Amino acid sequence: MEKHQLHPDIMKRLKRASGHLSKVIEMLEKEEPCLKIAQQLQAVSKAIISAKTALVTQHIEDCLGESIPASKKNQFKEIKEITKYL
């Protein structure tokens, strides 16, 4: 299977999330303030959601886009637009 163009970007996002998650674990072990831990957890969540959205959007575009008949292009465009809200 051909490597997708955005996969390196998605991997960067997931590595960032992994770094944030490691930091959260370290903060919990050191019993740091809950507010700081919550901020780091938010960063983990955002990075993972961003990676998921990029992956789904790319899949729709690259893997499904070519199979859509011209008569359905407007509906396809709407599907791509709604992925922002995943």
C-alpha positions, 0 to 999 in steps of 0.5 A: 500500500502506498504511504500516505502523504500526511502519515509523517505529520500524524506520527509527529502529533502522536509522538507529541501526545506520547511526550505529554503523556509521559510528562503526566505520569511523571507529574502524578508520581511527583504529586504535582498540583492537579491543575498542572496535571489537567493542563497536560492531560488536555494537551494529550487529548488535543494531540490525539484528537488532532491525529485522529482527525487528520487520519480520517480526513486523509483517508476520506480524501485519498482512499475514497475520493477517487471512487466518488462519481461526479454527480456526488461530488457536492455530498462528498465535499460536505462529508470532508467538511464535517470531519472537522468536528470529529 
